[in-house]
Amino acid sequence: MINERKNILFLDMDGVLNSNYLIRKWCDRKYKELADSYMHKPEATLMEFTKDEFRKEFKFGKELIFPELAKRLNEVIETCNVKLIWSTSWRTISPYAGNIYNARAMLERRGVNSSALIDYTPNFRRFSDCSYHRRASEIISYVMDNDHGITFDDRLAAIDDLNLSELENDDIKFFGTETEFGLTDEIKNKMIEYFKGN
């Protein structure tokens, strides 16, 4: 019996499921709401209120995921039965470090198919100063040694706002995003095409 190839996505978060454009859009909308509610407050005070609301909504950046970007990722996951490996720096911070259950709970709250997240890449931070090269090395190391039977024979991809194009030397497809826009429809469609084997 021939094993079917698994579809695996190494997932970054910042610049993928959030973006500068959507942060500005959210803050502009919240500022206008607050300005309507507190018509006689000075602009500086309204800006502070807006920042406070942003911190509360996104748990000081630890849940900074926008619904439209989560929806695009879900479409990739559900269309192609993709499993996620967190390569993001989020995997190293509390409350997610060493606790994939907290990460899944957060993804669920933010509208991401949390059952797709199955593992984290190793953390080589202390060994290297070059973040893009370190992250690529973490991904390659994971494929070489993991508990999920994932190998270079599977259909592997990484999405990140760092340039990880060196991964393609090891047959890991790289999808680059821009921090301004994150996961676009165009990138989503290319990912689906790749994972479908086209």
Backbone as JSON, one array per atom type, in Angstrom:
{
  "sequence": "MINERKNILFLDMDGVLNSNYLIRKWCDRKYKELADSYMHKPEATLMEFTKDEFRKEFKFGKELIFPELAKRLNEVIETCNVKLIWSTSWRTISPYAGNIYNARAMLERRGVNSSALIDYTPNFRRFSDCSYHRRASEIISYVMDNDHGITFDDRLAAIDDLNLSELENDDIKFFGTETEFGLTDEIKNKMIEYFKGN",
  "N": [[0.84, -1.19, 0.0], [0.58, 2.17, -0.92], [1.62, 5.07, 0.72], [-0.27, 8.0, 1.11], [0.63, 11.28, 0.12], [1.24, 13.75, 2.55], [-0.16, 16.98, 3.17], [1.49, 19.72, 4.2], [1.88, 22.69, 5.99], [4.1, 25.11, 6.96], [3.68, 27.53, 9.22], [3.84, 30.97, 9.6], [2.86, 33.82, 11.6], [2.67, 36.76, 12.12], [2.34, 39.26, 9.71], [1.2, 37.47, 8.05], [-1.32, 36.35, 9.0], [-2.08, 38.7, 10.04], [-1.88, 42.22, 9.25], [-0.31, 45.3, 8.29], [-2.0, 47.07, 6.95], [-4.6, 46.18, 7.72], [-4.45, 46.57, 10.44], [-4.25, 49.37, 10.59], [-6.72, 50.03, 9.44], [-8.53, 48.9, 11.29], [-7.9, 50.44, 13.56], [-8.53, 53.03, 12.66], [-11.3, 52.8, 12.28], [-12.12, 52.22, 14.93], [-11.26, 54.52, 16.24], [-12.94, 56.45, 15.1], [-15.41, 55.53, 16.04], [-15.04, 55.94, 18.8], [-14.65, 58.69, 18.81], [-17.17, 59.56, 18.08], [-18.55, 58.81, 20.35], [-17.3, 60.18, 22.41], [-17.36, 63.12, 22.08], [-16.2, 65.49, 23.01], [-13.65, 64.99, 23.82], [-10.08, 65.43, 23.72], [-7.96, 64.98, 20.8], [-5.56, 63.55, 21.3], [-6.23, 62.09, 23.58], [-8.26, 60.46, 22.57], [-6.75, 58.96, 20.8], [-5.2, 57.49, 22.62], [-7.23, 56.04, 23.89], [-8.01, 54.5, 21.71], [-5.69, 52.96, 21.26], [-5.69, 51.53, 23.65], [-8.06, 50.04, 23.38], [-7.33, 48.49, 21.19], [-5.24, 46.95, 22.27], [-6.69, 45.48, 24.18], [-8.57, 44.09, 22.55], [-6.92, 42.44, 20.97], [-5.4, 41.09, 22.78], [-2.92, 42.21, 23.68], [-1.39, 41.81, 21.39], [-1.04, 39.09, 21.27], [-3.06, 37.68, 20.15], [-3.37, 38.51, 17.56], [-5.02, 38.32, 14.98], [-6.76, 38.62, 11.99], [-10.15, 38.37, 10.87], [-10.73, 38.09, 8.05], [-8.34, 37.2, 7.0], [-7.91, 34.86, 8.42], [-10.04, 33.4, 7.4], [-9.21, 32.99, 4.76], [-6.97, 31.35, 5.17], [-8.26, 29.14, 6.33], [-9.68, 28.25, 4.13], [-7.68, 27.16, 2.53], [-6.75, 25.13, 4.26], [-9.06, 23.5, 4.55], [-9.85, 22.88, 1.95], [-7.73, 21.43, 0.99], [-6.96, 19.59, 2.91], [-4.9, 20.34, 4.79], [-2.27, 20.24, 7.14], [-0.96, 22.07, 9.89], [2.18, 23.35, 10.9], [3.56, 25.22, 13.36], [5.79, 27.72, 12.69], [6.2, 30.2, 13.45], [7.34, 32.97, 15.5], [5.62, 33.2, 17.6], [5.33, 30.75, 18.82], [7.17, 30.66, 20.78], [6.5, 32.25, 22.89], [4.8, 33.09, 25.98], [1.34, 32.55, 26.25], [1.9, 30.24, 24.75], [4.29, 28.86, 24.39], [5.58, 25.69, 24.54], [3.03, 24.7, 24.89], [0.77, 23.57, 23.05], [-1.94, 23.3, 23.19], [-2.96, 25.66, 24.26], [-2.34, 27.32, 22.14], [-3.97, 26.23, 20.12], [-6.49, 26.74, 21.24], [-6.54, 29.53, 21.2], [-6.38, 29.98, 18.41], [-8.82, 28.89, 17.66], [-10.61, 30.66, 18.95], [-10.13, 32.85, 17.38], [-11.07, 32.19, 14.92], [-9.73, 30.38, 13.27], [-9.2, 27.18, 11.84], [-8.52, 25.17, 14.24], [-7.85, 22.52, 14.74], [-6.14, 21.79, 12.78], [-3.58, 22.53, 13.48], [-0.73, 20.89, 14.38], [1.85, 20.75, 15.44], [5.0, 22.28, 16.51], [7.86, 23.93, 15.1], [11.38, 23.39, 15.93], [13.24, 25.56, 18.19], [15.8, 27.58, 17.35], [16.88, 29.93, 18.2], [18.94, 30.8, 19.97], [21.22, 30.03, 18.69], [21.78, 31.48, 16.4], [22.0, 34.61, 14.71], [20.79, 35.47, 12.44], [17.71, 35.86, 11.32], [16.02, 35.0, 9.15], [17.48, 32.93, 7.98], [17.77, 31.26, 10.17], [15.1, 30.51, 10.69], [14.48, 29.06, 8.37], [16.3, 26.97, 8.71], [15.26, 25.81, 11.03], [12.86, 24.79, 10.06], [13.73, 22.91, 8.12], [15.18, 21.2, 9.79], [13.06, 20.24, 11.35], [11.6, 18.7, 9.47], [13.42, 16.7, 9.02], [13.44, 15.38, 11.44], [10.88, 14.42, 13.24], [7.82, 13.73, 15.06], [5.6, 13.01, 13.62], [5.77, 11.62, 11.3], [6.34, 13.08, 9.06], [7.95, 13.8, 6.05], [10.44, 14.61, 3.52], [9.22, 13.62, 1.31], [6.61, 14.29, 1.43], [4.07, 16.79, 0.62], [5.24, 19.81, 1.02], [5.17, 23.11, 2.38], [5.9, 26.57, 3.1], [4.77, 29.54, 4.64], [5.41, 32.94, 4.97], [6.46, 36.22, 6.08], [9.1, 36.75, 6.1], [11.94, 36.28, 3.98], [12.14, 33.22, 2.87], [13.05, 31.79, 0.72], [15.18, 30.09, 0.26], [14.38, 27.64, 1.13], [13.29, 26.31, -0.99], [15.32, 25.01, -2.22], [15.34, 22.64, -0.93], [13.07, 21.39, -1.75], [10.8, 22.49, -0.52], [8.07, 24.33, -0.84], [7.87, 27.84, -1.08], [5.86, 30.47, 0.06], [5.71, 33.78, -0.08], [4.73, 36.55, 1.87], [3.64, 39.98, 2.25], [4.15, 42.37, 4.81], [2.39, 44.45, 4.73], [-0.03, 43.55, 3.64], [-0.48, 40.81, 4.22], [-1.86, 37.49, 4.06], [-3.02, 37.17, 0.97], [-5.76, 36.93, -1.42], [-4.72, 36.08, -3.86], [-2.32, 34.75, -3.13], [-3.44, 32.77, -1.5], [-4.9, 31.3, -3.45], [-2.8, 30.32, -5.03], [-1.57, 28.67, -3.18], [-3.53, 26.72, -2.76], [-3.6, 25.58, -5.31], [-1.02, 24.52, -5.4], [-1.07, 22.64, -3.25], [-2.99, 20.93, -4.16], [-1.6, 19.62, -6.01], [-1.17, 20.6, -8.51]],
  "CA": [[0.0, 0.0, 0.0], [1.36, 3.41, -1.04], [1.15, 6.13, 1.61], [-0.62, 9.25, 0.44], [1.44, 12.42, 0.56], [0.58, 14.69, 3.45], [-0.04, 18.4, 2.86], [2.0, 20.34, 5.42], [2.2, 24.11, 5.86], [4.82, 25.76, 8.06], [2.91, 28.78, 9.3], [4.18, 32.18, 10.34], [1.64, 34.54, 11.95], [2.77, 38.19, 11.83], [2.55, 39.49, 8.29], [0.45, 36.44, 7.33], [-2.7, 36.44, 9.47], [-2.34, 40.11, 10.34], [-1.19, 43.08, 8.28], [-0.29, 46.72, 8.64], [-3.2, 47.69, 6.39], [-5.77, 45.85, 8.53], [-4.28, 47.22, 11.74], [-4.63, 50.78, 10.41], [-8.16, 50.07, 9.17], [-9.2, 48.64, 12.56], [-7.69, 51.6, 14.45], [-9.3, 54.16, 12.11], [-12.72, 52.57, 12.59], [-12.3, 52.34, 16.38], [-11.08, 55.94, 16.58], [-14.19, 57.15, 14.7], [-16.44, 55.12, 17.01], [-14.78, 56.62, 20.06], [-14.87, 60.13, 18.59], [-18.63, 59.78, 18.11], [-19.0, 58.6, 21.73], [-16.68, 61.16, 23.31], [-17.17, 64.24, 21.15], [-15.46, 66.62, 23.58], [-12.32, 64.57, 24.26], [-9.02, 65.84, 22.78], [-7.5, 63.96, 19.86], [-4.54, 62.71, 21.95], [-6.94, 61.17, 24.48], [-8.94, 59.48, 21.73], [-5.72, 58.04, 20.3], [-4.86, 56.58, 23.72], [-8.37, 55.13, 24.02], [-7.95, 53.58, 20.57], [-4.61, 52.01, 21.55], [-6.14, 50.65, 24.74], [-9.03, 49.11, 22.8], [-6.58, 47.56, 20.34], [-4.55, 46.02, 23.17], [-7.7, 44.58, 24.76], [-9.15, 43.23, 21.51], [-5.95, 41.47, 20.44], [-4.63, 40.52, 23.91], [-1.56, 42.75, 23.62], [-0.73, 41.26, 20.22], [-0.93, 37.64, 21.34], [-4.14, 37.1, 19.36], [-3.52, 39.47, 16.47], [-5.46, 37.62, 13.78], [-7.93, 39.26, 11.41], [-11.07, 37.34, 10.36], [-10.65, 37.87, 6.61], [-7.13, 36.42, 6.73], [-8.2, 33.52, 8.97], [-10.95, 32.75, 6.45], [-8.41, 32.53, 3.62], [-6.19, 30.19, 5.61], [-9.19, 28.02, 6.48], [-10.03, 27.72, 2.81], [-6.55, 26.31, 2.15], [-6.76, 23.97, 5.15], [-10.22, 22.64, 4.34], [-9.89, 22.42, 0.56], [-6.6, 20.54, 0.68], [-6.62, 18.78, 4.09], [-3.56, 20.78, 5.18], [-1.9, 20.28, 8.55], [-0.11, 23.22, 10.18], [3.28, 23.32, 11.86], [3.88, 26.61, 13.69], [7.18, 28.16, 12.6], [6.15, 31.58, 13.93], [7.95, 33.27, 16.81], [4.57, 33.06, 18.62], [5.46, 29.46, 19.51], [8.18, 30.8, 21.84], [6.04, 33.2, 23.92], [3.7, 32.68, 26.85], [1.07, 31.25, 26.86], [1.95, 29.19, 23.74], [5.54, 28.09, 24.46], [5.43, 24.38, 25.18], [1.62, 24.38, 25.15], [0.03, 23.63, 21.79], [-3.38, 23.38, 23.5], [-3.26, 27.09, 24.36], [-2.28, 27.85, 20.78], [-5.19, 25.79, 19.42], [-7.64, 27.46, 21.82], [-6.49, 30.89, 20.67], [-6.75, 29.93, 16.99], [-10.27, 28.65, 17.61], [-11.26, 31.93, 19.3], [-9.92, 33.82, 16.3], [-11.71, 31.74, 13.68], [-8.88, 29.49, 12.47], [-9.42, 25.74, 12.06], [-7.46, 24.88, 15.2], [-7.45, 21.11, 14.72], [-5.09, 21.62, 11.77], [-2.27, 22.76, 14.09], [-0.31, 19.62, 14.98], [3.16, 20.77, 16.07], [5.86, 23.46, 16.37], [9.26, 23.69, 14.73], [12.3, 23.66, 17.04], [13.67, 26.96, 18.34], [17.26, 27.7, 17.28], [17.19, 31.35, 18.39], [20.2, 31.04, 20.67], [22.36, 29.61, 17.88], [21.97, 32.26, 15.19], [21.46, 35.97, 14.71], [20.15, 35.75, 11.15], [16.39, 35.29, 11.57], [15.44, 34.27, 8.02], [18.23, 31.68, 7.81], [17.44, 30.43, 11.33], [13.77, 29.93, 10.53], [14.6, 28.02, 7.34], [17.01, 25.83, 9.33], [14.31, 25.17, 11.96], [11.89, 24.03, 9.25], [14.42, 21.75, 7.56], [15.45, 20.3, 10.9], [11.81, 19.59, 11.73], [11.26, 17.65, 8.49], [14.38, 15.61, 9.19], [13.24, 14.66, 12.71], [9.62, 14.8, 13.88], [7.02, 12.6, 15.56], [4.36, 12.87, 12.84], [6.03, 10.9, 10.06], [6.45, 14.03, 7.95], [9.25, 13.66, 5.39], [10.58, 15.4, 2.29], [8.36, 13.04, 0.28], [5.29, 14.92, 1.54], [3.93, 18.09, -0.06], [5.61, 20.76, 2.07], [5.22, 24.53, 2.02], [6.02, 27.52, 4.2], [4.29, 30.89, 4.36], [6.13, 33.81, 5.9], [6.83, 37.52, 5.53], [10.54, 36.69, 5.92], [12.3, 35.62, 2.73], [12.61, 31.85, 3.11], [13.11, 31.14, -0.59], [16.2, 29.05, 0.29], [13.72, 26.35, 1.39], [12.96, 25.65, -2.26], [16.44, 24.11, -2.52], [15.02, 21.35, -0.29], [11.73, 21.01, -2.21], [9.74, 23.05, 0.32], [7.54, 25.5, -1.57], [7.79, 29.04, -0.25], [4.9, 31.51, -0.28], [6.08, 35.0, 0.62], [3.71, 37.59, 2.04], [4.13, 41.31, 2.63], [3.55, 42.8, 6.07], [1.33, 45.42, 4.46], [-1.31, 42.93, 3.28], [-0.66, 39.46, 4.73], [-2.31, 36.42, 3.15], [-3.95, 37.7, -0.01], [-6.5, 35.93, -2.21], [-3.82, 35.54, -4.88], [-1.45, 33.75, -2.5], [-4.32, 31.66, -1.11], [-5.19, 30.48, -4.63], [-1.57, 29.62, -5.41], [-1.35, 27.61, -2.2], [-4.48, 25.64, -3.06], [-3.12, 24.93, -6.53], [0.16, 23.72, -5.04], [-1.43, 21.49, -2.4], [-3.77, 19.98, -4.98], [-0.65, 18.91, -6.87], [-1.2, 21.15, -9.88]],
  "C": [[0.88, 1.25, 0.0], [0.75, 4.46, -0.12], [0.86, 7.39, 0.8], [0.23, 10.38, 1.0], [0.62, 13.33, 1.46], [0.82, 16.11, 2.96], [0.29, 19.15, 4.14], [2.36, 21.8, 5.13], [2.89, 24.6, 7.12], [4.34, 27.2, 8.11], [3.56, 29.82, 10.19], [2.86, 32.9, 10.64], [1.7, 36.01, 11.56], [3.12, 38.4, 10.36], [1.88, 38.44, 7.42], [-1.03, 36.53, 7.71], [-3.02, 37.8, 10.1], [-1.56, 40.95, 9.34], [-1.26, 44.52, 8.74], [-1.56, 47.43, 8.15], [-4.42, 47.43, 7.28], [-5.67, 46.44, 9.93], [-4.71, 48.69, 11.64], [-6.14, 50.92, 10.22], [-8.95, 49.87, 10.47], [-9.11, 49.87, 13.47], [-8.46, 52.82, 13.97], [-10.78, 54.02, 12.46], [-12.99, 52.77, 14.08], [-12.18, 53.8, 16.82], [-12.36, 56.72, 16.26], [-15.33, 56.81, 15.65], [-16.27, 55.87, 18.32], [-15.01, 58.12, 19.94], [-16.35, 60.46, 18.63], [-19.16, 59.67, 19.54], [-18.51, 59.68, 22.68], [-16.32, 62.42, 22.51], [-16.28, 65.34, 21.7], [-14.09, 66.22, 24.12], [-11.27, 65.05, 23.25], [-8.53, 64.66, 21.95], [-6.48, 63.01, 20.52], [-5.19, 61.69, 22.87], [-7.64, 60.08, 23.68], [-7.94, 58.48, 21.14], [-5.32, 57.03, 21.37], [-5.98, 55.58, 23.96], [-8.32, 54.07, 22.92], [-6.87, 52.52, 20.8], [-5.01, 51.03, 22.64], [-7.13, 49.61, 24.22], [-8.35, 48.06, 21.93], [-5.89, 46.5, 21.2], [-5.52, 45.01, 23.77], [-8.21, 43.58, 23.73], [-8.19, 42.11, 21.1], [-5.0, 40.94, 21.51], [-3.16, 40.9, 23.83], [-0.74, 42.1, 22.5], [-0.65, 39.75, 20.2], [-2.07, 36.92, 20.63], [-4.43, 37.98, 18.15], [-3.77, 38.75, 15.15], [-6.72, 38.33, 13.29], [-8.81, 38.24, 10.71], [-10.94, 37.06, 8.87], [-9.41, 37.04, 6.23], [-7.26, 35.0, 7.27], [-9.07, 32.74, 7.99], [-10.18, 32.21, 5.24], [-7.58, 31.31, 3.99], [-7.09, 28.97, 5.75], [-9.56, 27.41, 5.14], [-8.93, 26.79, 2.3], [-6.59, 25.01, 2.95], [-7.86, 22.99, 4.75], [-10.3, 22.11, 2.92], [-8.86, 21.33, 0.31], [-6.18, 19.64, 1.84], [-5.18, 19.06, 4.54], [-3.42, 20.72, 6.69], [-0.86, 21.39, 8.74], [0.98, 22.86, 11.18], [3.63, 24.79, 12.11], [5.38, 26.84, 13.6], [7.32, 29.59, 13.12], [6.88, 31.76, 15.26], [6.91, 33.18, 17.93], [4.73, 31.77, 19.42], [6.42, 29.54, 20.68], [7.71, 31.7, 22.98], [4.93, 32.57, 24.77], [2.41, 33.29, 26.3], [1.24, 30.06, 25.92], [3.2, 28.32, 23.83], [5.32, 26.79, 25.22], [4.0, 23.97, 25.44], [0.78, 24.58, 23.89], [-1.47, 23.75, 22.03], [-3.81, 24.84, 23.65], [-3.27, 27.73, 22.98], [-3.55, 27.48, 20.01], [-6.42, 26.54, 19.94], [-7.69, 28.89, 21.3], [-6.9, 30.92, 19.21], [-8.25, 29.75, 16.83], [-11.03, 29.94, 17.92], [-11.2, 32.93, 18.14], [-10.39, 33.32, 14.94], [-10.85, 30.89, 12.77], [-9.2, 28.05, 12.84], [-8.28, 25.21, 12.93], [-6.99, 23.43, 15.18], [-6.35, 20.85, 13.69], [-3.7, 21.79, 12.36], [-1.83, 21.5, 14.83], [1.04, 19.7, 15.7], [3.83, 22.12, 15.87], [7.21, 23.03, 15.81], [10.15, 23.93, 15.95], [12.72, 25.12, 17.05], [15.2, 27.02, 18.41], [17.73, 29.12, 17.6], [18.58, 31.58, 19.01], [21.42, 30.71, 19.81], [22.67, 30.54, 16.71], [21.35, 33.64, 15.32], [20.65, 36.27, 13.46], [18.78, 35.09, 11.11], [15.84, 34.5, 10.39], [16.15, 32.93, 7.82], [17.92, 30.72, 8.96], [16.09, 29.75, 11.13], [13.78, 28.84, 9.47], [15.27, 26.77, 7.91], [16.09, 25.07, 10.29], [13.32, 24.3, 11.2], [12.54, 22.77, 8.68], [14.72, 20.71, 8.65], [14.2, 19.54, 11.33], [11.48, 18.45, 10.77], [12.19, 16.45, 8.65], [14.12, 14.78, 10.44], [11.97, 15.17, 13.39], [8.83, 13.54, 14.25], [5.76, 12.33, 14.75], [4.57, 12.16, 11.5], [6.1, 11.8, 8.85], [7.86, 13.93, 7.38], [9.29, 14.58, 4.16], [9.78, 14.82, 1.14], [6.94, 13.62, 0.33], [5.27, 16.23, 0.77], [4.07, 19.17, 1.0], [5.62, 22.18, 1.53], [5.4, 25.35, 3.28], [5.46, 28.85, 3.73], [4.84, 31.81, 5.43], [6.33, 35.17, 5.24], [8.36, 37.69, 5.51], [10.82, 35.97, 4.6], [12.93, 34.27, 3.03], [12.76, 31.08, 1.8], [14.19, 30.05, -0.65], [15.59, 27.67, 0.56], [13.44, 25.59, 0.1], [14.1, 24.76, -2.73], [16.21, 22.72, -1.94], [13.6, 20.9, -0.63], [10.62, 21.38, -1.23], [9.28, 24.33, -0.35], [7.41, 26.68, -0.63], [6.78, 30.02, -0.82], [5.22, 32.74, 0.57], [4.92, 35.98, 0.69], [4.4, 38.92, 2.33], [3.41, 41.73, 3.9], [2.4, 43.78, 5.86], [-0.02, 44.74, 4.27], [-1.53, 41.53, 3.83], [-1.08, 38.48, 3.66], [-3.39, 36.95, 2.22], [-4.71, 36.57, -0.7], [-5.59, 35.29, -3.25], [-2.9, 34.47, -4.3], [-2.26, 32.54, -2.07], [-4.57, 30.73, -2.29], [-3.96, 29.71, -5.1], [-1.27, 28.47, -4.47], [-2.28, 26.43, -2.48], [-4.04, 24.87, -4.3], [-1.93, 24.02, -6.22], [-0.24, 22.47, -4.27], [-2.3, 20.48, -3.14], [-2.87, 19.22, -5.95], [-0.64, 19.39, -8.28], [0.06, 21.95, -10.19]]
}
